[in-house]
């Protein structure tokens, strides 16, 4: 079908797509344009790959998948270090690999197939004479910017700031930890990606950004250089976790995550993939994972359709649904981490339960099936005699009585009729996914002026709307004192209801 394909961006998405295109049609002329001149200039340290992604790679290209796995680091646990204890969340299911190593593997694999890689080539999509132009030029994509009107671009910055750093040793397990200096709060995500390397990603909220002097450090740092003042401060904050060593840097400075959505992933013969087309927050996996899976789908579509237009439509039809599902989960994870300050004082077991269920893809039972002892300790605040079987926890949680200011209930799961016969509530409709934005701020301010009645969050019974109410319920509970209920609709999802109560996102749950 197509004879000439040009790719903009020599990151994992571009290199892997180029390799797969030639693998499926050796007659294609495939060229990759990478603006950086060498691997030493690449940004980032280690990236994560899930086992599901590795299975997809193995089906698409077994040779490359084996090379990636052989160069990856695996076999570590995941731990959450609370202020009072450390909780092991689960064993190793993912792999981590140095970004530079991954690029070396994918670059060699593409070259082996006859792909031409032009490094130091900064080019505009309109300059390319090709059947298809693939933009894999990342979150700051100039191609996306050029065609923004045609693609329907929507973007917004994250609420926290972060830096990617590294360490010259492998931590024993992936872990999360927080350090406080007065009012300043620093949150660390660390994981090993080699026998002598780890990624250290550190986040701060606006309060810390200002009060710790980080904003001033950032303002004094020239574009393209490392913020050495911030790095020195962070080395002191996390000296124990670093074992007294220095942080590794690579033009390291503070950034804000870009939440990015496109109405269309292609225009004419130009198509986007990976971070150029969509982003999902790093706390729920890796953009590299999504980018590689995009590359597989695009290569298959271009090989299987009779026209370019049909191929690009097929690619988006296949990839958009799973990407959108992942983005919704990642949005909830991002909001949880953005507001970590409100949770940092929780006992470690309760914090771990909240963390593991933050996105809605794991329930209380799912978590307890692997970490029963920790889950049981996390539920002790609801009463004595917590069951010693994961299968019995949902019903136990929902059967707990509630005694709160202005509200006494025999159980945590009620029908609307039962609630109406028991107490008066202030019912509020809510279905917006952003529960920390200005509309939610206005609602909470209005509730603060409306008295002390318990609040019932109601609205549509769709999955997204229910998730939004559960998240708003958590915010109300974290910031206020009145009881909060969430309407699920229909007969209700007992697992979702029990998880919401167990993780303190709702005091009670209502069905029809």
N, C-alpha and C positions, 0 to 999 in steps of 0.2 A: 504494500500500500504506500507507505511513505518511504522516501529514499534518503532524505537529509534531515537530521534532527540536531538542533543546537541547544545545549543546556547552559544556563547561566547560574553559576554557583557550584563550587567543587567541594561542598560538604558531603556528609553521608548520603543525603537524599539524592543529590545530583550524580555522584559517582556510582551509587548502587543502581539508579535508574538507567544510567548509561550502560552499565554492565549487562543488565537484564534485557535491554533493548537489542543489543548485539547478540546476546545469547539466543534470543527468540528469532531474530532475523539478521544473520551475519552479513547480508548484503547492504544493510543500512550504513550510511555515513554519519557517524555520531561524534560530535565535538563538545567538550566541556570547557567553558570559560571560567576561570577562577581568578578573582582580582588579586588575591595574595600570591606572593611569588614562591613561597615555600612552606613546608609543613611546620617549620619552627615558628611561623607567625600565627599558627592557629590558636584560637581562643579556647578556654575550657580545660578541664582536667579529666575526671572520669565521667562516663555516661552509663546509665542503666538500661538493661534490656530484659524484658520479662521472658519467661519460658514460653508463653504463647507466641510472642514475637519470634523467638528462636525456632519454634515449630514452623511458623510461616516462612521464615528464611530457608529452612531445610527443604521445604516443598518447592520453593521458587528456584533455589540455587544451592544444592547440597554442598558443593565444593566451598563456596564462600562461607556458608553457615558453619562448616567444620573449622575453617580457619579463624572465624570470629570467636567461636566457643573455645578453641585451644588457647587463644590469646587473652581470654577473659578471666576475671577473678570471681570465684564462687566459694560457697561453703561457710558463709558467716551468718550469724543470727542478726535479728533486729531488736534493739532494746530502746526503751524510753527511760531516761534518767530523770526521775522526779525529785522534788526537794527532800523527800523522806525515804525513797527507795528506788531501786532499779527494777523494771519489769521487762522480762523477755516477751516479745510479741509473737514472733514466729521464727522458724529456721529459714535458711537460705532458699529462696525460690527464684530469685533474679540473678543475673550476672552483671558485672560492671567491667568496663573496659576503658582504657585511656583513649580520649578522643583522638589524639595524634596517632595512636596505634590503629584505631579503627579506620582512620583516613588512609593510612599506609596500606592496609589490607584491601580496602575497597578501590583505592587508586591503582594498585598493582593488578587487581582482578579486572578492572575496566581496561587497562592498557593491554593486558593479555588477550582480551577479546578484540583488540584493534581500535579501541576508542582513543581519539586524540585529546589530550588534556593540555590546554594552553594556560599556563600559570602566568600571573601578572597581567592578565587580560581583563580589563574593565570595559565592558561593552554594553550598549543599549540594545534592547530587544528589537527596536525599529531598524537597527543597522544590519540585522541578520537576515540573510536570504535562505530561508529554510522552510521545509514543509510544516514542521512543528518546532516551536520555541518553548522549552520547558524552563520555567523560572523556579529555581531551587536556591534563591539567594537570601533566605533567612528572614528573621523577624523584621529586619530593617530593609526589606526588599525594595530596591529602586524600581524594579519592574512593576510591583504592586502599586507603588506610588504613581508611576506613569499612567497606569490604566485604572486608577482609583474610581473614576466615575463609572466606567463600564463594569467594574467588578463589584461595586457596592460595598465599600470598605467601612467597617465599624470597629473602632479600637478605643480602649480606655486603659489608663495606667493602674497598676495594682496599688494597694494602700500602704504596703511596707516597702522597705528598701533592702537590697541584698548584695552581697559580694561573693564571687566564686574564688576560692583559694584552694591550696593543696597542702599536703604534708609529706615529708620524705620517709614515711613509715606506714605500714598497714595497720589500721586500728583492728582490734580483735573482732569487732562486730560493727555493723551499721548501727548508729544510735542517734537519738535526739537528746539534747540537753539545753538547759537555760541557765544563764548566769545573771545575777542582779548586782548592780552597784548603786545603792540608794534607789532612786526612782528609775534608773536606767536598766533596761532589760535587753539582753542579747540572746538570741536563739540560734543554736548550732545544729545543723544536719550534717552528719559525717558518715562516710562509708569507704571501705577499701576498694581500689580498682586494680591493684597489682600487689606483688609481694613486698614492694617497698614504696607504695604510694597510696594516698587517701585523698578524697575530696572533702574539703571543709567549706560548706556553704553557710553563711551567717546572715541572719535577718535582724532588722530593727524596725520598730514602729516610729511614728512621727515624734512622739515624746522623746524617745532616746536619740533620734536623729538630731533634734535641736539641743537637748540638754547635755549630751555627751560631747558636743563640739564637732560631730561628724559632718554637719552641713558646712561648717567653716572649713574643715579639712578638704572636703570635696571641691569647694569653690576655689581653693588655692591650687588645686591639681590641674596642670595643663592637659588638654585633650590628648588622648592616646597614651598617657603615662599612668603608672601605678600610684594610688593614693597611699603613700608610705606612712603618713601620720595615722590614718585609720588602721592600717595593718599593724603598726606598732601597738596601738591601743588594744586591738583584738588579741594580739599575742599575749598581752598581760591578762586580759579577761579570761582567756581559755588556756592559760599556762599549764594547768593540770592535764587537760585533754591533749595538749600538744607535747606533753612530757618535757616541757621546757625548751622545745625546739622552735624554729622560726616557721612562719607560714610561707609556702611557695606562692609566687605571684606571677601573673602574666597580664600586664596592662590592667591590673585589678583595681576596680573602683566601683562605687555604689551605683546600682541601677534599680529601676522599677520594672516589674514584670508587665509586659504588654498583653492585655486581653484582646484577642483579635478574631473577628468573624467576617467572612466575605459572603455576600449574597450569591455570587457566582465565582467559580474557581477558574474559569477560562473566558477569553474573549478572542474571537477570531481563531487564529492558529496558536495563540499564546495560552499556556496552561500553567498553573501554579501548584506546587506541592510542598509538604512539610510546613515549617514555620512561616513560609511566605504566604501560605493559604489559611492557616489556622494555628492557634496556640492553645495549649492546655497546661495548667500550672504544674511546675516541677515537683510539687509535693505529692503528686499522684502519678508517678512514673516519669517518663522521659519524652521530650519532643523528638528525640532520635527514634524512639519506637514508632511513633506515628509516621514520621518521615519515611522510614524504611518500608512500612506497610503501604504507604501511599505509592512509593516507587513500584512495588510489586503490582498493585492494581493498575497503575498507569501503563506499565509495560504490557500487561496482559490485554488491556483494552486496545492499545495501539496495534497489537498483533492480531486481535480477534475481530475488529470491526472493518467494514468496507470503506468507510470515509473518515476523515479527520474529525468532522463535527460529531459523528456517531460515536467515535472512540472517546472523545473528551466528555461527551454526555454520559457514556457508560461508566467511565472512570469516576465521575462525580457521583453518579447514582449508587455505585458500589461503596464508595468511601465515605460520603457525607453522613449517612446514618450512624455508623460506628464512631466516627469522629465526634459527632454531636453528642452522642451518649457519653462518651469519655469526657468531653468538655463540661457537661453538666455535673458529673461526679467531681471533676477537678475544680469547678467553681466552688462547690461546697467545701472541698478540702482547703482551697485557698482562703476562704472566709474564716475557716477554723483557725488557721495559722495566723492570719492577719490580726485576730483578736485573742491571741494566746495569752496576753497579759491578764485577761479576765479569768483564765483557768489555771495559771501557773501555780497557784497555792493549793490546788486540789491534791488529796492523797494520790500517790502514784497509781494505784490500781484503778481508781475512778478516772483519772486522767487517761490511762491506757484504754479503758473501755470507751470513753468519749472519742479518743483518737481513732480507734479501729472502726467505729461506726459512724464517723463524721460525714461520709459521703453517701451513705444509704445503700451501698452495695454489700455490706456485711451486717447481719443482725446480731443480736445478743446471743442467740443459739449458735450461730456460725463461730463467733469468737470463743464462746465457752467450750465448743467442741474441741478446740485445740489448747485453750488456756483456762481450764475449769477452775483451778485453784485461785488464779488471779481474778476471774470473773466473780467467783463467790465472795471474795474479799471486797470487790468493788460494790457488791449489792448489799453489804451489811448495813448500810445506812437506811435501807428500807425495812429492816426487821430481822429478827432472829430466825434460826432454823432454815437457812438458805439451803435449798435442795442440793444434793451431791450428784445430780444427774443433769447434764446440759439440756436434755429433752424436757425437763420439768420446770425450767427457769421461767419461761414465758408466762405460764399460768400462775406461778407463784408471784411474779412481779405484778401481774394484773389483779391479783386477789388481795393485794396489800391495802389496808385502810389508809385514808388520808385525814390527818388532823392538822389543819393550817388555820391561820388567822382568818376568820370569816367563812370558813368552809370545813365541813366534816363529811367525808364520803366513806361508804363501806368498802368500796373497791376502786381501782383506778380506771376501769373500763365501764362506761355507762352508755345507755341509750339517751337520746334527746329527751324523751318523756321522763325518764328517771331523773335526769339532771334538773329538768324544769320543776319536778315535784319536790326536789331536795333543796334548791337554793336559787337565788337570783344571780345572774351573771351579766357582765357587760360583753355583748357579742360584737366582734369586729371582723369584717371581711378582709382577707389578705390572700394574694396569690402571686406577688412579685418575687422573683428569685433573689434579688439583692436586698437582704434584710439589714444591711448596715449603711445604706445610702440615705439621701435626704428624705424621700417619702417615708421611710421607716422611722427616721429621726422625728419627723413631724407627728407621726402616729403615736410614738411613745411619749412625746411631749403632751399631746392631747390627752392620753390616758392618765398621765400624771396629774392632770387638772380635773379628772372626772370622778374622783373618789376612790374608794378602796375595794369595790366589788371584784370578785374573781373575773378573769378575762377568758372568754372562749373565742379562739381564732377559727373562723369558719370560711367557707368558700367552695369552689369547685372540687370535685372528687378525683381530678386527674392526678397522676403520679407527681408531676412537677409542682402543682399547686399544694398538694399535701406536704411535699418536701419543704416548700417555702414556709408553710405554716409551722412545721416542726422546727425549722431553723430560727424563725422569729420567736417562737416559744422559748427556745434556748436563750436568745438575747434578753427577752423579758425576765426570765428567771435569773440570769446573771446580773442584770442591772437593777432589778426591783425586788419587792417583797411579797406582792400579791400572788395568789395561786393562778396558774395558767393552764388552760385546757386546749386541746387541739381536736378539731373535727376531722375525722378521716373520711366519712361518707360511706354509704352502703352498709354492708355487714362489717366493714373494717378489716384491716389486715392485722391479725393478732400479733404476728411477729414484729411488724412495724410499730404497733402500739406499745408492746412490751419494751422494745428497744428504746423508744422515745422516753419512756418513764425511767428505765434503768439508767440511761445516760443523762438524766436530768434535763431533758429538752421539753418535758411537759410534766405537770403534776397529775393530770388525768387526761383520758382520751375518750372522745364521744363518737358514737355511730348513730345511724338512723334507727 
